Amino acid sequence: MTMGCLVACISPSDPPPSCPPPTTVSMGQTTQVTSQAVCDAAELAADPPPERWILTYGGSARAPGRSTYAIRDFTRLAAVFDSAGAPELWLSSGAICLQLFAPSGRVFEPALAGPPADGSDWSAYLDSLFSKGGILQRLDSGVAIASATIGPPPTPYQVSVMIPYPDSRDSGFAFEGAVYQLWNAADRRDVTLAYVAEVKRRFETERLAHLSLNGFYWSHELMPDSDSALVTAVGNAVHQENLRLLWIPYYDAEGWDRWWVWFDEAWLQPNYFFDLTVPATRLDSAAAHAVGAEMGLEIEFDGRVFDDPQFGDRLGPYLSTLASNPELRDRSIAIYDGQGALVSLSRSTAAPLEALYRQMWMALVP
């Protein structure tokens, strides 16, 4: 969850009886953290603030607009930074790890042009997450840096890992030593459950001190009836491990208004930022849809917000929509971080972008 210290801290000289005396922690450079911040975080954990999820696209050298996400980049996705370049409060509570393209050039999402990813691509993606110095180790280190400055978040930083779409066009699909025929419904189910089990096994082996596996993200952005039995089986397996299954459908995608049948939480994509022909009223419609369906909303932007005048003013309306719909701010929010745009925004020294960054984090922090 978020917000480690966005509360009024009692003076360290007069802590409540349940709190230990102030302490100093060190990580690289010495940083002062009072135990009161830890105490505040513990109190917030009993009634945690709404979740804020960052979508992190990493792990493939061929992915258009990908971000490599250095450790310090992940710190900027986890925390709000001040103008001096220091983290000052928690921004997000978790990261959804996902990707569209495999290094082979094959695709994880059937809506994209290209041949479907095979089992070697699924394994390679997991390797990119769990390898030494890989995405999750860097995320863990980034969260540790923020924690050393602002105190730990109310709960361990959450991680949800994408489930690639098991495309029925694939046959002879080899994954982790077994071969599956994806035209066969039972094999589609079995390979997906094998992937879920492999992620859980690797995560437990990795022992990431600052991260907690929250669950899985179903990467296909619509829910045709033909996938219902498969996703139900996946959800049942995930729930047996006390984990969750998440989803982010595109605007008016098939099944969006019945998300609760298959998923534990879902956010609606407005699909406003990317298409200049879509008017800002789309955000009003998306907000109404999300409120009515008891969903969250996704914020969308990428690097064009900095260098393309046509897109420069297309992030602000998302933030205004959240400001005018407090019920959505009280729910979980997902943030699409295209091309590492949020990291770049947090580092900008241009006055208009600094103001946009402030508007953004104020809309996100409950």
N, C-alpha and C positions, 0 to 999 in steps of 0.2 A: 504494500500500500504506500501512500505518499505522505508528505507533509511533516516528516520527522519533527521539526521544531517551529512550525508556524503557529505558535501559541505564546502567550506571555509567560516568560520564565520567572519564577520566584527568585529573588536574590539568592545567589549561592551562599551568602552569609546566613540565610535563614531558611534552609530547606525544610520541607515537611518531614515528619517523623519517618515516613516510609522510604525516604530517599537518602542514599549514602552521601558523604561529603563530596565536594567537587574534586574531579581528577583531571589530569593532563594526559593526553595520548599523543603518540608520535607516529608519523608515517612519512618517511623521507624527510620532510621539514617538520619541525615541531609545531603542533597546532593545539590550541586550547579548546577543550570540549568539557563543559560542566556535566556532572552526573544528572543535573536537573533536566537537561535535554533528553537524556536516556529515560528518565522518569516520565517526562511528558510523553515520549514515544510509547512507553508502556501503557499509559492511560489511554492514549488514542487507539492502541491495539484492541482495547475492549469494545470500542465503537469506531472502527476504522473509517476513514473518509472514502469517498467513491474512488474506484480504481481508474488509473490513467495508463493506458497501454501504448507503447511505441512499436510500430511495425518496422523491424530492422531487416532490410534486404542485404544479405551478405553471403559469402561462401561460394561465389562463382565468378571467375575471371571474365566470363563472357556476358554477364548480365548488363544490359544497357542501363546506364544511370546508377549502377551499383555503388555502394560505399564500402570501403575496406574496414572502416570503424576501428581506429586505433583506440587504445585504452582511454585516452583523454577525451575522445569523441563520445565514448559510452558514458563517461562522467557527465558530459553536457546533455545527453539524452535523459539521464536520471535526475539531474538537479537543475535548478535555476541558478544562473551565474550573474554576479553583479558586474558593474562596469570595470572593476579592477581585475576581473578574471578569476574570481573565487566563488565556489558554490555557496549559496546562502539558504536554500531550502529545497525540499524534495519536489520534483516536478512530476515524475512518473512513478508508478508502482510496479511496472512489469514491462517485459519486452516479448513481442511475438516474433519468433525467428522464422523467416520464410524466404522463398526465392522463386523466381519465375523460370529462369534459364539454368541449365546444367552446363558445366564446362565443355561437354561434348557438342553443345549446340542444340541438343534436344530440350523440350519444354516440359515443365511440370504442370502447366495449365492448358487444357485442350483448346481453349478459346484462342490461344496464340498460334501464329503460323509456325509450323515446324513439326518434326516427328515427335511422338511422345517419349518422355523420359523412360529409361529402362531401369532394371534393378541395380545395375552398376552406378547409375546416376543417383539413385536413392542412397546407396551406400556412400558415395562420394560426398553427398551433401551432409550426411551425418558425420563423416570424417572432418569436414570443414568446421562443424560445430564443436566436436569433442577432441580434436587433435591438440597436441601441446602448442600453446600460443594461439589456439583457435578462437572462434567467436565467443564461446561461452567463458573461456578463461579470461579473455580481454574484458568481457562484460563484468565478470566477477571482480576483476581488479579495478575497473572503473567505479563500481558501486562502493568498493572498499575505500577508494580515495575520497568520494563524497561523504561517506560515513565518518571518516576520520576528522572531517571539518565540521559537519553539521549534526553529527550524531546518527545513529542507525535509524533506518525507517521503522515504522510501527511493526511491520512484519518483514521477513526476508524478501528481498526483491524477487518478483515472480517471473517465471519463464514459461512460455507456451511454444511448442515446436510444431511446425506445419506438418500435416499429413499430405504428401503428394497425391494427386488424383490417380487412382488405379485405372488407367485408360483401357477400355475393353478392346481397343485395336491392337494391344500388345499380346503376343503369344510367345511362349518359351521365355517367360519373364523370370530371370534368375536373381534371387535375393538371399543373401546370407546362407548360401549353400543349398537352397531348395529351388525348384523350378515350378512356376505357376502358369496356367493358361487363363489369361484374364477375360477371355470370352465366357468363361465359366463363372457363374455367380459365387460358388463356394470358394473358388481359387481367389477371386477378387477380395472376398472377405478375409480369407486366410493370410494372404500376403499383407494386407493392411494391418491385421492384428499382429503379424510378425514384426512389422515396422514399429508399431506402438510398443511392443515388448522390448525391442532392441533399443529404442530411445530410453525407456525407463532403465534398462540394464546399464547403458552407458552413463546415464546421468548419475545413478547411484555409485558407479565406479569412480566417477570423476571427483566426487566430494568437493563441490564448489561451496565454499564457506559462506558466501553472501547471497547465494541464489537458492530458490526453491522451485521445483518443478510443479507448476500449477496445472498443466494439462497439455492439450493438443488443439491445434487450429486446423479446421477443415478448409483446405485451400480453394476448392472449387466454389465459385461465387454464385451458384444457383443450385436449387434442389429439385431436380426432376423426380417424378414418381419412381423412375427406374433405379434411383439411388437410395430410396427410402429404407429398404431392408438392410442394405449395406451400412448406412450411417447409423441406423438403430443398433446394429450389432457392434459397431465400433464404439458408440456411446456406452453401451452396456459394459464392454470390456474396460473402457476408461474409468467408468464409475466404480467398477470392482477394485480399482487401485486407488480409490478416493481422489481421483483427478477429474478435470473438467474438459468439456469439448466446446470450443468457441467457433464463431462464424462471422463473416462480414460480407453479406450479399450486396451486389450492386443495386442501384435504384430500380425498384419494381421487378427485381429478379424473381424467377419462379420459386415459390416457397417462402419468400421473405416474410410474409404475414403469418406464417405458421412455424416460424423458427423454433419456437419452444417445444415442438414435437420431437426435435432431434438434438437440440443444443442447449447448453446451460446458460450461455450468454451470447448475444449477438448485437452488432452495431450496423447501422444502415449507411451505405455510401451515398452521399448526395450526387456525386459525379458532376459537380459544378466546375471545379477548378480547371479541369483538363480540356473542356470543350467550350470554346468561345461562343458557340451558338446557343448555349444554355443560359437563360437569364437568371439573375439572382433570386427570382421568385422560386426557383427550384429548391433553394435552401429552406424556404418557408414550408414547401410541400414535404420535403424530407423530414423536417422537424415535426410536422404534424403526423406523418406516418410513424416516425420513431416513438413519439409520445403515445399514440394510439395503440401501437403494438408492444409497448413496454420494452423497447429496445434502447440502446445507446446510439450515439451519432459518431461518425468518423470525420475528422478534420483531414483535409487533403491539400497538399502543396508540394512543389518540387523546386529545383534550382531556377526555374524560369521566373520565379517571383523576384529575383535579383536583377536579371539581365534582359528581360523581355517586357517592354512597356505594356503589352497587351495582357500580361499575366500579373503585373506588379500589384494590382489592386484586387486580386481575386481571393486572397487569403482573408482579408479583413471581414468580408461578409460572413464567413463561417463564425468568426469570433463574435460578431454582432448578433448572430443567430443564437449563440449560446447565452449571451448576455440577456437577450429578450425571452429566453426559455429556461428559467431557473430549474425547472424540473429535469431538464436534460443535463444541466451542470451537477445536479444531485445524483445523476446516474454515472455509470462507467462511460469513459470516452476513449476512443481509439484515435491515434495520430499517425497518418501515413507520412513517413519520412522519406520522400522521394529524393534520391541523389544526395542524401545526407543534408537536406536543406535546413532542418532544425539546428543541426550542429553549426552550420554556416551562419544562420540567423543569430545564434547566441554569441557569435564572435564578432559580428559586424559593429563597426564604430560609426557608421553613417547614421546621422540623427533620425531620419525616417525609419530606418530598419531597427534601430534601438527602440524606437517607440512601438513598432510593430511587435517586436519581441516581448516588450513589457505588456502590451495588450494581450498577447498570446498566453503568457504564463499567468496573468491575472484571470484570464478566462478559464484556465485549466486547474489552477490551485483552488480547492474548495474553500 
